[in-house]
Amino acid sequence: MRYFFEISYNGTHYHGWQNQKNAVGVQQVVEDVMSKLMREEISIVGSGRTDSGVHCVQQFFHVDIKDEFEPTSLMNRLNAFLPKDIAIRNIWAVKEDAHARYDAHERSYQYKITRVKDPLLVGYAYYFFRELDVPAMERASALLIGKHDFECFSKVKTDVNHFICDIKEATWNQRGDLLVFKITANRFLRGMVRAIVGTLLDVGTGKLSVRQFQDILKSKDRKKAGMNAPSEGLYLMHVKYPKSVFK
């Protein structure tokens, strides 16, 4: 039977989600633990990739398991053997053709920026000390809403058929000394959120105008956009699926 597993993790000590030859990703750690507990070779399929150092509040993966099991018992056993920075939150039985990546219809990220130097936020928020024109950043963010070609914010070497994404939300909020960017879309390209944040920070510092930001969006040219914001400020917050995938 096929199951969806809900997972969260602190990405500080991992080279992203995906299995890699010369580095440890979250996927590899989970597969190793599951294979030992289930006594069979387990291969999991995630709802998407995260870059090295990116954190995750909610992500999903699917897996096919031969033997029946009690979900709560398996979840507790997995959490006992997984490292302390990875946790399984829930397990659901799903339809046989349900796919953790392709059936997801909405994803949300947050990017956290601390405006003061805070040792307790090292690795969990980007310390940005320069003055920012937040209203200008908000105006630029509004231009992202809707269906656009986001090739200018995508990693150059990526295996996608197109660069069209439908952005439903792109907002900035101040929470004390934290400045938080929230973005929701049907899909994201590799490196897209960090590239967007880095370019919006260029708007906030006056390096780019809102009009120039709009021109970059239309250009489809990654070289014209800003640098990627550091990974430690990025969080995958939510992944949503239609009810029809669940049993």
QUISUL-V764881 format. One record per helix or strand. SS is the DSSP state (H for helix, E for strand). FROM is the first residue (numbers start at 1). TO is the last residue. If there is no record, write none. Layout:
ss: (SS SS)
from: (FROM FROM)
to: (TO TO)
//
This chain:
ss: (E H E E H E E H E H E H E E H H H H E H E)
from: (2 26 45 55 71 86 104 119 126 134 146 151 164 178 192 210 222 231 234 243 246)
to: (9 38 46 64 81 94 114 121 127 142 149 153 175 185 204 219 224 233 241 245 246)
//
